[in-house]
Amino acid sequence: MANGFPWLGDNGPMATRASWSSGPSWDDPDLTTLAAQLRLAHVRIAPMPADSRRRLHRHLLAITDLAKRDHELAARRLTSFLADLEAGVDPGA
C-alpha cells in the first residue's frame, strides 16, 4: 500500500505520517488536551532509569484508566503529576 500500512488501505485513518504524528482529536477540546498531556507525560518519563520509568508508567496507566470514567478528575491528577515531574518531585512516591 502507498501509505506503508498495508492493514489500513490507501484511505485509512492514518494514511499519512502527518495524521499519525498529530495524534487523535475529539469534538471535546478537554479530551484532546488530556490526550496531548498524556503523550507529553510519556515522553518526559521515557529517558528516566528503568525502575523509575516502570513505576511512573504504572501511575500514568492509572490516570489513563481513570480518564475512561472521569476525564475531569484524570486531567487534574495529570496536571499535578506533570507539575511534580517538572519540579523534580517524584510523582509516584
C-alpha positions as CSV (number, residue, x, y, z in Angstrom):
1,M,0.0,0.0,0.0
2,A,1.1,3.5,-0.7
3,N,0.9,4.6,3.0
4,G,3.2,2.0,4.3
5,F,0.5,0.5,6.5
6,P,-1.0,-2.4,4.4
7,W,-3.6,-3.2,7.0
8,L,-5.2,0.3,6.7
9,G,-5.6,0.6,2.9
10,D,-4.9,3.7,1.0
11,N,-7.6,5.8,2.6
12,G,-7.2,4.6,6.2
13,P,-7.5,7.0,9.1
14,M,-3.7,7.1,9.4
15,A,-2.9,7.2,5.7
16,T,-0.1,9.7,6.1
17,R,2.6,10.2,8.7
18,A,1.3,13.7,9.3
19,S,-2.0,12.4,10.6
20,W,-0.3,9.8,12.7
21,S,2.1,12.3,14.4
22,S,-0.6,14.9,15.1
23,G,-2.4,12.4,17.3
24,P,-6.2,11.9,17.7
25,S,-8.6,14.7,18.3
26,W,-12.2,14.6,19.6
27,D,-15.1,17.0,19.4
28,D,-14.4,17.8,23.1
29,P,-11.4,20.0,23.4
30,D,-10.9,18.8,27.0
31,L,-10.3,15.2,25.8
32,T,-8.0,16.4,23.1
33,T,-5.9,18.4,25.7
34,L,-5.9,15.4,28.1
35,A,-4.6,13.1,25.3
36,A,-1.9,15.6,24.4
37,Q,-0.8,15.9,28.1
38,L,-0.7,12.1,28.5
39,R,1.6,11.9,25.4
40,L,3.8,14.6,26.8
41,A,4.0,12.8,30.2
42,H,5.1,9.6,28.5
43,V,7.7,11.5,26.5
44,R,9.1,13.1,29.7
45,I,9.4,9.8,31.6
46,A,10.9,7.9,28.7
47,P,14.6,8.9,29.3
48,M,14.4,8.1,33.1
49,P,16.0,5.0,34.6
50,A,14.1,1.7,34.1
51,D,12.9,1.3,37.7
52,S,11.5,4.9,37.9
53,R,10.1,4.7,34.4
54,R,8.2,1.5,35.1
55,R,6.7,2.9,38.3
56,L,5.7,6.2,36.6
57,H,4.3,4.4,33.6
58,R,2.0,2.5,36.0
59,H,1.0,5.8,37.5
60,L,0.1,7.2,34.0
61,L,-1.8,4.0,33.2
62,A,-3.9,4.5,36.4
63,I,-4.6,8.1,35.2
64,T,-5.5,6.8,31.7
65,D,-7.9,4.3,33.2
66,L,-9.5,7.0,35.4
67,A,-10.0,9.1,32.2
68,K,-12.4,6.5,30.9
69,R,-14.7,7.2,33.8
70,D,-14.0,10.7,34.9
71,H,-11.9,12.8,32.5
72,E,-12.0,15.9,34.6
73,L,-10.5,14.2,37.7
74,A,-7.9,12.5,35.4
75,A,-7.0,15.9,34.0
76,R,-6.4,17.3,37.5
77,R,-4.3,14.3,38.5
78,L,-2.3,14.5,35.3
79,T,-1.7,18.2,35.8
80,S,-0.4,17.5,39.3
81,F,1.7,14.6,38.0
82,L,3.3,16.9,35.4
83,A,3.9,19.7,37.9
84,D,5.6,17.4,40.3
85,L,7.7,15.9,37.5
86,E,8.8,19.4,36.4
87,A,9.6,20.4,40.0
88,G,11.8,17.4,40.4
89,V,9.5,15.8,42.9
90,D,8.8,12.1,42.4
91,P,5.1,11.9,41.5
92,G,4.8,8.2,42.2
93,A,6.3,8.3,45.7
